[in-house]
Protein backbone atom coordinates (compact mmCIF):
# COMPACT_ATOMS: atom_id res chain seq x y z
CA UNK A 1 0.00 0.00 0.00
CA UNK A 2 1.12 3.57 -0.56
CA UNK A 3 2.58 5.68 2.25
CA UNK A 4 -0.89 7.15 2.94
CA UNK A 5 -2.33 4.82 5.61
CA UNK A 6 -5.44 6.90 6.34
CA UNK A 7 -8.79 5.10 6.61
CA UNK A 8 -9.91 6.73 3.36
CA UNK A 9 -6.77 5.54 1.54
CA UNK A 10 -7.18 2.05 3.00
CA UNK A 11 -10.82 1.97 1.90
CA UNK A 12 -9.92 3.08 -1.64
CA UNK A 13 -7.20 0.40 -1.80
CA UNK A 14 -9.55 -2.34 -0.57
CA UNK A 15 -12.23 -1.28 -3.04
CA UNK A 16 -9.68 -1.30 -5.87
CA UNK A 17 -8.77 -4.89 -4.89
CA UNK A 18 -12.45 -5.82 -4.95
CA UNK A 19 -12.47 -6.44 -1.21
CA UNK A 20 -15.37 -5.21 0.93
CA UNK A 21 -14.15 -3.25 3.95
CA UNK A 22 -16.45 -3.01 6.96
CA UNK A 23 -16.51 0.41 8.63
CA UNK A 24 -14.94 0.26 12.09
CA UNK A 25 -13.17 -3.06 11.47
CA UNK A 26 -10.07 -3.57 13.64
CA UNK A 27 -8.31 -5.19 10.69
CA UNK A 28 -8.73 -7.14 7.48
CA UNK A 29 -7.11 -9.68 5.17
CA UNK A 30 -7.11 -9.68 1.38
CA UNK A 31 -6.64 -13.14 -0.09
CA UNK A 32 -6.29 -14.69 -3.52
CA UNK A 33 -8.26 -17.92 -3.89
CA UNK A 34 -5.91 -20.88 -4.26
CA UNK A 35 -8.51 -23.61 -4.65
CA UNK A 36 -12.09 -24.70 -4.00
CA UNK A 37 -12.62 -27.78 -1.82
CA UNK A 38 -15.90 -29.70 -1.85
CA UNK A 39 -17.39 -29.64 1.64
CA UNK A 40 -20.47 -31.74 0.94
CA UNK A 41 -23.32 -29.24 0.99
CA UNK A 42 -20.95 -26.25 0.70
CA UNK A 43 -17.61 -25.25 -0.83
CA UNK A 44 -14.56 -24.27 1.24
CA UNK A 45 -12.28 -21.66 -0.31
CA UNK A 46 -8.57 -21.86 0.50
CA UNK A 47 -6.42 -18.88 -0.29
CA UNK A 48 -3.15 -17.03 0.12
CA UNK A 49 -3.04 -13.78 2.08
CA UNK A 50 -1.73 -10.96 -0.14
CA UNK A 51 -2.33 -8.02 2.21
CA UNK A 52 -3.21 -7.33 5.84
CA UNK A 53 -4.15 -4.21 7.74
CA UNK A 54 -4.51 -3.74 11.49
CA UNK A 55 -6.35 -0.59 12.50
CA UNK A 56 -6.05 -1.12 16.26
CA UNK A 57 -8.61 -1.37 19.00
CA UNK A 58 -10.08 -4.36 20.76
CA UNK A 59 -11.48 -7.03 18.44
CA UNK A 60 -14.92 -8.38 19.25
CA UNK A 61 -14.80 -11.87 20.71
CA UNK A 62 -17.31 -14.58 21.50
CA UNK A 63 -16.63 -17.01 24.34
CA UNK A 64 -18.92 -18.82 26.71
CA UNK A 65 -21.99 -17.51 24.84
CA UNK A 66 -20.90 -13.94 25.62
CA UNK A 67 -19.72 -11.22 23.23
CA UNK A 68 -17.00 -8.95 24.61
CA UNK A 69 -13.35 -7.98 24.58
CA UNK A 70 -11.87 -10.94 26.42
CA UNK A 71 -8.24 -10.71 27.51
CA UNK A 72 -5.63 -13.19 28.72
CA UNK A 73 -5.28 -13.63 32.47
CA UNK A 74 -2.39 -11.77 34.09
CA UNK A 75 0.39 -13.90 35.33
C-alpha positions in Angstrom: 0.0 0.0 0.0 1.1 3.6 -0.6 2.6 5.7 2.2 -0.9 7.1 2.9 -2.3 4.8 5.6 -5.4 6.9 6.3 -8.8 5.1 6.6 -9.9 6.7 3.4 -6.8 5.5 1.5 -7.2 2.0 3.0 -10.8 2.0 1.9 -9.9 3.1 -1.6 -7.2 0.4 -1.8 -9.6 -2.3 -0.6 -12.2 -1.3 -3.0 -9.7 -1.3 -5.9 -8.8 -4.9 -4.9 -12.5 -5.8 -4.9 -12.5 -6.4 -1.2 -15.4 -5.2 0.9 -14.2 -3.2 3.9 -16.5 -3.0 7.0 -16.5 0.4 8.6 -14.9 0.3 12.1 -13.2 -3.1 11.5 -10.1 -3.6 13.6 -8.3 -5.2 10.7 -8.7 -7.1 7.5 -7.1 -9.7 5.2 -7.1 -9.7 1.4 -6.6 -13.1 -0.1 -6.3 -14.7 -3.5 -8.3 -17.9 -3.9 -5.9 -20.9 -4.3 -8.5 -23.6 -4.6 -12.1 -24.7 -4.0 -12.6 -27.8 -1.8 -15.9 -29.7 -1.8 -17.4 -29.6 1.6 -20.5 -31.7 0.9 -23.3 -29.2 1.0 -21.0 -26.3 0.7 -17.6 -25.3 -0.8 -14.6 -24.3 1.2 -12.3 -21.7 -0.3 -8.6 -21.9 0.5 -6.4 -18.9 -0.3 -3.1 -17.0 0.1 -3.0 -13.8 2.1 -1.7 -11.0 -0.1 -2.3 -8.0 2.2 -3.2 -7.3 5.8 -4.1 -4.2 7.7 -4.5 -3.7 11.5 -6.3 -0.6 12.5 -6.1 -1.1 16.3 -8.6 -1.4 19.0 -10.1 -4.4 20.8 -11.5 -7.0 18.4 -14.9 -8.4 19.3 -14.8 -11.9 20.7 -17.3 -14.6 21.5 -16.6 -17.0 24.3 -18.9 -18.8 26.7 -22.0 -17.5 24.8 -20.9 -13.9 25.6 -19.7 -11.2 23.2 -17.0 -8.9 24.6 -13.4 -8.0 24.6 -11.9 -10.9 26.4 -8.2 -10.7 27.5 -5.6 -13.2 28.7 -5.3 -13.6 32.5 -2.4 -11.8 34.1 0.4 -13.9 35.3 
